[in-house]
Amino acid sequence: MTANIKEWFVPRFETEVHHAYQQMTARLGDTVSGGATFTGDKAYFPRLGAVEAYDSPDFARLVLANAAQDFIEVQANPKFIAFGLWDPHKHKYSIATAVEYGKAAAGAIRRAEDDCIIGALAGAAANGVKQIGSSAMEPITSIGSYTDVATLDDVAEAIAILGGNEAFEGEDVTIATPFRQKVQFALDPFMASNDVKANMPWNDLNWRRSERLTQTVDGEGVDLFVYARSALVSAYNDQLTKIDERDGGSLTDINGYWLQVGAAARSAKGIVRIKSKKNFSLFREPTPTRAIT
């Protein structure tokens, strides 16, 4: 066995995976709702329509059976994270390297969840979102064009759409965008305008960047998404299954985990897609000036 790996490397690696995962901030994992139940290879997320309060308890009981509710069933695909520890390198392993391996595994778990969320957003854009208690699909709103660079005006329009759907005020809202588009937005004069600093709704967005967002087939366009927390759900099965075994007759120990991850869109009204050109030269519109007379 590689330098008695089971006696010191594995325990430190496992401890670091759990500590690092709790401390690391996911790009998208903490921008959506959770609450899944994992059963076999499926994950089930509860979904409810708008719930109103009633003045009469009798009337509340009358409408109880008619409340819009169901469960979203998601295929919880397994994700594997494994490291090969090679015997000839046994003199290079230490507690410090176990810590680094643990951090790398925790980062992989985070990215697996992010990829599932991006997949759920892409699926909602392509196919719509299944309506509660029905097989009918409701499309999300799409704005912008793949031939033009997304602007702050597009972001403002997305915010207005979500607000009109009662999915912005009082709720966490995230914008997922590639870094180049984020830089372009930052160059807009209104982003740094002090005279309206307290009344700029894009300041209330969670700005999250991701280079894994869906691109067009030719690679010229990319999808940006503005979404409310309640519109998406994701979860990973925290019952991590340990991988700790010798790789047959080779000189390698395999150490790691496998887990399940699932994500889904549950409300079309809480998601807006912004189409944008992917690659472009950064520029800033000149600030309008007015002559003093």
Secondary structure, DSSP 4 states (H G I P E B T S, - for coil): -GGGHHHHHHHHHHHHHHHHHHHSPPSSGGGSB---EEETTEEEEEEE------S-HHHHHHHHTT--EEEEEEE-EEEEEEEEEEGGGGGG--HHHHHHHHHHHHHHHHHHHHHHHHHHHHHHHHH-EEPTTSS-EEPPEEEE-TTS---HHHHHHHHHHHHHTT-STTS-EEEEE-HHHHHHHHTSGGGG-STTGGG-GGGGSEEEE-TTS-B-TTSSEEEEEEEEGGGEEEEE---PEEEEEE-TTSSEEEEEEEEEEEEEE--GGGEEEEEEESS-----PPPP-----
